[in-house]
Amino acid sequence: MTPNLIRQAAVMLSNLLEFNSPADAKLSEFFRNNRDLGTKERAFVAESVYGVLRRLRFLSAVTANDDNDPDDARKLVLAWMLRIQGMSIQKIESMLTEQQIEWAHTIKAKSTENLPLAVQADVRDWLWEKLVAQYGEKEALTIARSMHDAATLDLRVNTIKGTRDDVMAKFIAENTSGESNVTKTPYSPIGLRMPLRLNISRHVMFTEGQIEVQDEGSQILAHLVAPKRGMMVADFCAGAGGKTLAMGALMRNTGRLYAFDVSEKRLHSLGQRLKRSGLSNLNAQSISSETDPKLKRLNGKFDRVLVDAPCTGLGTLRRNPDLKWRQTPQDLAELTVKQANILARASKLTKTGGRLIYSTCSLLRDENEQIAENFLATHPDFKLLNAAEILKQQQINLDTGDYLKLLPHLHNTDGFFAAVFEKTDGTSKPVKVATSVVAVDEAILQTASTEPKAKKAAAKPKVTKPKAAKEAAVEETLDEKTTVNEVVVKEKVAKPKVVKEKTVKEKIVKEKVVKEKVVKPKAVKTKAVKE
Ligand SMILES: C[S@@+](CC[C@H](N)C(=O)[O-])C[C@H]1O[C@@H](n2cnc3c(N)ncnc32)[C@H](O)[C@@H]1O
């Protein structure tokens, strides 16, 4: 530990606290511009800034000292070391002035028991209120706290190229210290859980396509889709293809797998991963929006259609803690309109007897159950299937009811939601639900307009990015389920190609209505972070 290292972390953190693009992208750029940093130094910078982002509201409260300067990035890093990492003052004393040592003692001793629950949960007030309304105070706190830890590093074994047992045996054989360095994921039959610090992207099994980095939750989702040999399968929001490739492997490289997305950049990344995967049944197509005319000829052709919809990503806060400070009720309202529109359009691709799977990595009912219920209410030719039963048929014992609902504190995965619908011949009766599509939007807009005014603390960061760019940036973050460690590693391996992203003009039928109703919150001016 050196003063310079803490300074580097503080510089990086003050940049991240602007919240104008995804943290992982900024961190990658920082490492590209600071190539002299060694592996351990990179790890410290990455861990400390992500650590602060996970506990930003709590640490802001702890460091709000006499001169009321909660945005001081260096103080936040030091407070993270002292309060979250439990480091002794003795260990850093040599780097501090007498006055700073006194400050460190105050930080160590500060009582935090009586902090408001939203601060202890480390989320914004609007999100806390939503979580409490949905899960109750106790579970909401447990869920939010489970997001304070780093995510696991999970691998998916590419069963086209090897078995889980073989890959596991190779990892164990490599382990020189003799202790077990790899375990099987409890639910996914093709997953392995690795030690966090492992450098996977340079591993020969990775470069040869035997393994992919993928959260166990995503692997379970691919099994929930249950694509079979010879089927016609569409991945409507394929992104960089995490689930596409998993489904391709489950199809044993037979049948036809279509990957659609509005982002050419993400489909390009899918192409890179495809080369390693050994799959040859994939057809990736960029679409202008969910209403792209080229989709028309594919109506009614698919056995399986997966809609892994763009969402707030609030289930991935262990990996993307910046999202909890960047997402707003307005974003949520706009996303739910988008999700409903994409799901409705994608459903047309499903053939009678085929299945439509809607999924998000969000924890919020607005993006999950509400979308599913509204879809059923407006699409009488679809019925809901029981997710637990489908998983059982795939030898996965995981019963979360009709819907698949994964939560970090229960399943040690990212938070995921999925609903499986079967297309019937259209004679089934519509399912009665309490709310209509309009009611959902109204409810969210209500939240948007009643969001409490911003306070000065860093937990109310300013958002300076224009909407379109911000949205693309959020989706970018969600696409890559990158761990902090991977960011560190990736930067040492290769300079990624910069691909210019096409501007996507999306026609969202109800967007105009939503915009008119949303009361825009006042812009939050965050105090410049002192270095
Ligand atoms: C949650 S991400 C998908 C992640 C991906 N399935 C995976 O497993 O890696 C959502 C994706 O939806 C895409 N998207 C956004 N709007 C879309 C639309 N109208 N039609 C199709 N895809 C869309 C985004 O570009 C983004 O890649």
The ligand as an SDF file (V2000), in Angstrom:
LIG
                    3D

 27 29  0  0  0  0  0  0  0  0999 V2000
  -30.1870   -7.6140  -21.1360 C   0  0  0  0  0  0  0  0  0  0  0  0
  -29.4220   -7.2850  -22.6380 S   0  0  0  0  0  0  0  0  0  0  0  0
  -29.2930   -8.8750  -23.3750 C   0  0  0  0  0  0  0  0  0  0  0  0
  -28.1780   -9.7320  -22.8310 C   0  0  0  0  0  0  0  0  0  0  0  0
  -27.9650  -10.9840  -23.6090 C   0  0  0  0  0  0  0  0  0  0  0  0
  -29.1720  -11.7270  -23.8360 N   0  0  0  0  0  0  0  0  0  0  0  0
  -26.9440  -11.8800  -22.9210 C   0  0  0  0  0  0  0  0  0  0  0  0
  -27.3130  -12.9400  -22.3870 O   0  0  0  0  0  0  0  0  0  0  0  0
  -25.7630  -11.5260  -22.9220 O   0  0  0  0  0  0  0  0  0  0  0  0
  -30.7050   -6.5370  -23.5760 C   0  0  0  0  0  0  0  0  0  0  0  0
  -30.3940   -6.3680  -25.0310 C   0  0  0  0  0  0  0  0  0  0  0  0
  -31.5670   -5.8890  -25.6720 O   0  0  0  0  0  0  0  0  0  0  0  0
  -31.1480   -5.1420  -26.7780 C   0  0  0  0  0  0  0  0  0  0  0  0
  -32.2900   -4.3460  -27.2490 N   0  0  0  0  0  0  0  0  0  0  0  0
  -32.7160   -3.1230  -26.8320 C   0  0  0  0  0  0  0  0  0  0  0  0
  -33.8030   -2.7500  -27.5180 N   0  0  0  0  0  0  0  0  0  0  0  0
  -34.0980   -3.7630  -28.3710 C   0  0  0  0  0  0  0  0  0  0  0  0
  -35.1290   -3.9650  -29.3370 C   0  0  0  0  0  0  0  0  0  0  0  0
  -36.0570   -3.0490  -29.5660 N   0  0  0  0  0  0  0  0  0  0  0  0
  -35.1200   -5.1110  -30.0530 N   0  0  0  0  0  0  0  0  0  0  0  0
  -34.1550   -6.0440  -29.8340 C   0  0  0  0  0  0  0  0  0  0  0  0
  -33.1590   -5.9050  -28.9300 N   0  0  0  0  0  0  0  0  0  0  0  0
  -33.1360   -4.7830  -28.1970 C   0  0  0  0  0  0  0  0  0  0  0  0
  -29.9770   -4.3450  -26.2620 C   0  0  0  0  0  0  0  0  0  0  0  0
  -29.1530   -3.8990  -27.3110 O   0  0  0  0  0  0  0  0  0  0  0  0
  -29.2950   -5.3810  -25.3570 C   0  0  0  0  0  0  0  0  0  0  0  0
  -28.2710   -6.0360  -26.0410 O   0  0  0  0  0  0  0  0  0  0  0  0
  1  2  1  0
  2  3  1  0
  2 10  1  0
  3  4  1  0
  4  5  1  0
  5  6  1  0
  5  7  1  0
  7  8  2  0
  7  9  1  0
 10 11  1  0
 11 12  1  0
 11 26  1  0
 12 13  1  0
 13 14  1  0
 13 24  1  0
 14 15  1  0
 14 23  1  0
 15 16  2  0
 16 17  1  0
 17 18  1  0
 17 23  2  0
 18 19  1  0
 18 20  2  0
 20 21  1  0
 21 22  2  0
 22 23  1  0
 24 25  1  0
 24 26  1  0
 26 27  1  0
M  CHG  2   2   1   9  -1
M  END
$$$$
